[in-house]
Amino acid sequence: MNDWLPLLLALIAALPGWYAAFFREPKKDRAAILKTHADAEKVAEEVEIMRLDRAERLANKVTELETRLDELETENETLKKSIARIESENLALRQENGDLRDWAERLVKQIYGLGDTPVSLRKRKSARTS
């Protein structure tokens, strides 16, 4: 619809000239009528050039956006793979943590069973920097 709007405006702008050429001044000579037609055709050509230019710019923008979309989809797939790897590592570490906790509890029971007292748990400082 928007591509036809400039052409429609040009035709509307040419209507007074056509009206004057054919209805208002019937005695107008042929040269004036031809000039009016030529002017109308020139306006229509200019509008068509503007429409084609706009269509070309829109096509370029669509191509640019499609390229960016492809890049973002590739980046998204890379991030999904990274998340899957991190989740897998997290699960393995949680399992190892549970195994170590169970082993430590059994060692504590064993030490109590031998009549001694185990050393207290010493928590390490987090290596994370927030």
C-alpha positions in Angstrom: 0.0 0.0 0.0 2.8 2.4 0.9 4.5 1.9 -2.4 1.5 3.2 -4.3 1.0 6.2 -2.0 3.5 8.5 -3.8 2.1 7.5 -7.2 -1.5 8.2 -6.0 -0.3 11.6 -4.7 1.3 12.4 -8.1 -1.9 11.5 -9.9 -4.0 13.6 -7.5 -1.5 16.5 -8.1 -1.9 16.1 -11.8 -5.7 16.2 -11.8 -6.1 20.0 -11.9 -3.9 20.1 -15.0 -5.9 17.4 -16.7 -9.2 19.0 -15.7 -8.0 22.3 -17.1 -6.8 20.7 -20.3 -9.9 18.7 -21.0 -12.9 20.3 -19.3 -12.3 23.9 -18.3 -10.6 25.4 -21.3 -11.7 23.5 -24.4 -10.0 26.1 -26.7 -6.5 25.3 -25.3 -4.1 24.5 -28.0 -2.6 21.1 -28.5 0.9 22.2 -27.3 -0.5 23.2 -23.9 -2.3 19.9 -23.5 0.8 17.9 -24.5 2.9 20.0 -22.0 0.4 19.2 -19.2 0.6 15.5 -20.1 4.4 15.7 -20.2 4.4 17.3 -16.8 2.2 14.7 -15.3 4.3 11.9 -16.8 7.5 13.6 -15.4 5.9 13.7 -11.9 4.8 10.1 -12.2 8.4 9.1 -13.3 9.9 11.0 -10.3 7.5 9.2 -8.0 8.4 5.9 -9.5 12.1 6.6 -9.0 11.4 7.5 -5.4 9.4 4.3 -4.9 12.1 2.1 -6.5 14.7 3.8 -4.3 12.7 3.2 -1.2 12.1 -0.4 -2.2 15.8 -0.9 -2.7 16.6 0.6 0.7 14.0 -1.7 2.3 15.4 -4.7 0.6 18.9 -3.8 1.8 17.6 -3.4 5.3 15.8 -6.8 5.2 19.0 -8.4 4.0 20.9 -6.8 6.8 18.4 -7.9 9.4 18.4 -11.5 8.0 22.2 -11.6 8.3 22.0 -10.3 11.9 19.3 -12.9 12.7 21.6 -15.7 11.4 24.5 -14.4 13.5 22.2 -14.3 16.6 20.9 -17.8 16.0 24.5 -19.1 15.7 25.4 -17.3 18.9 22.3 -18.7 20.6 23.3 -22.3 19.6 26.8 -21.7 21.0 25.3 -20.4 24.3 22.9 -23.4 24.5 25.9 -25.8 24.1 27.8 -23.9 26.8 24.8 -24.0 29.2 24.4 -27.7 28.6 28.1 -28.3 29.4 28.0 -26.2 32.5 24.8 -28.0 33.7 26.5 -31.3 33.1 29.6 -30.2 35.1 27.4 -28.9 37.9 25.5 -32.2 38.1 28.8 -34.1 38.3 30.2 -31.8 41.0 26.9 -32.1 43.0 27.2 -35.9 42.8 30.9 -35.8 43.8 30.0 -33.4 46.7 27.3 -35.9 47.9 29.7 -38.8 47.7 32.4 -36.9 49.7 29.8 -35.8 52.3 28.7 -39.4 52.7 32.3 -40.6 53.0 33.0 -37.8 55.6 30.0 -38.8 57.7 31.2 -42.4 57.7 34.7 -41.4 58.7 33.3 -39.3 61.6 31.3 -42.3 62.8 34.4 -44.5 62.5 36.5 -42.0 64.5 33.8 -41.9 67.2 33.7 -45.7 67.1 37.4 -45.8 67.8 36.9 -43.5 70.9 38.3 -40.3 69.4 36.9 -37.0 68.4 37.2 -35.8 64.8 38.6 -32.4 63.9 36.0 -29.8 63.1 35.1 -28.8 59.6 37.1 -25.9 58.2 35.3 -24.0 55.5 37.3 -22.5 52.7 36.9 -19.0 51.5 35.1 -18.8 48.2 37.3 -18.4 45.1 34.5 -16.5 43.4 34.8 -12.8 42.8 31.5 -11.1 42.5 
